[in-house]
Amino acid sequence: MAPPGPAGAHPTSAEPLSRSVFRKFLLTLCSLLTSLYVFYCLAERCQTLSGPVVGRSGSGEEAGTPGRGVLAGGPGELAAWPTAARRKRLLQVRPRPRRRPPSQRDDREEAAGEEEPPGLAGSLGGSGAGSSVAETPPGTLALLLDEGSKQLPQAIIIGVKKGGTRALLEFLRVHPDVRAVGAEPHFFDRSYDKGLAWYRDLMPRTLDGQITMEKTPSYFVTREAPARISAMSKDTRLLVVVRDPVTRAVSDYTQTLSKRPDIPSFESLAFRNRSAGLVDRSWSAIQIGLYAEHLERWLRHFPARQMLFVSGERLVRDPAGELGRVQDFLGLKRIISDKHFYFNQTKGFPCLKKAEGSGRPHCLGKTKGRPHPEIDAQVLRQLRDFYRPFNRRFYQMTGHDFGWDG
């Protein structure tokens, strides 16, 4: 029989047992916290979580061949969305019923804002007055899990070059029910022989209820484009961003001048005979602005109710108001509003308070803010006289006076 231990002593085997239980408790607690963090990353907003490969690289009015896919978590792919609604929709697995649509830039676009817009002080995702929090778009979790499918576009921005089409597309991307390819596909004007399967493969994945879009401004002036788009789908919604044709022509020339500094002067290109005031209609910068003539071709294939004409000037003065019209036309809930924009005083152009997937303000690229060369005032007056009858005819065809002849 073993002698008894000292009075008050505890059994030595109890100590290893209690330590083992404590270690198991710590491991269980760590596992639980890790699981909660992973759930938070998926359901809430994890800064290190990348988006799915759904977009296309590249941008610009004249982009040709579409680039390779880019992460949707990059600029231009994530949308601002309220926290509660985002949580509900991110965790949604079952598809939502499709919403049926109703039957029915100014050239000073610049690089990312150098000014801090009102209400953006604080940390990333902070809630300053009127701020818009950039968060993961609805359906991102489903897209990460390879849900959704690639669809042919239900809406296309078909024109016009240097009218503000890039601004419109970037603003629309804020909407959670809009998915758009970044680069201009140029399918209906340059790559039609590649077929619709090739075209569809360029598009991002979408869930039920989301709209697939693309932008190629040259479609509006391409003779074959109306019939080709109609053959794809007679229900396609068409958006045309129009702008004072004189200002648009100068902007077009400015873009070309930046690439080819040795080109002739604007005046020599715009006129066949300057003294006689004979305008050269064959020059593309002039020809694009004959909106009424181009529209005639489109109306042979699409009813007017399927076309929306967006004012490039109003897109600068009142982006939220013009985006309201666009959202109504596309059958979307009005989500993009004044809270998404601030006016960059230095640039003289509205910018997004927070870009998609970023906590910083976002304006368009530097190539969108080139200063215009000085053009003789008499040249501009002659061009306004030339465009006046075409503009008035365009007003009649669209039922809207854009005020370019004032």
Secondary structure, DSSP 8 states (H G I E B T S, - for coil): ------TT---TTHHHHHHHHHHHHHHHHHHHHHHHHHHHHHHTT-TT----EEEE---STT--S---EEETTSTTT--B--HHHHHHHHT--S------------TT--SS-SS--TT--SSTT---TT---B---TTHHHHHTT-SEE---SEEEEE-TTSSHHHHHHHHTTSTTEEE-SS---TTTT-GGG-HHHHHHHS-EE-TT-EEEEE-GGGGG-TTHHHHHHHH-TT-EEEEEE--HHHHHHHHHHHHHHH-TTS--HHHHHEEETTTTEE-TTSHHHHTT-HHHHHHHHHTTS-GGGEEEEEHHHHHH-HHHHHHHHHHHTT------GGGEEEETTTTEEEESS-TT-SS-B---GGG--------HHHHHHHHHHHHHHHHHHHHHHT----TT-
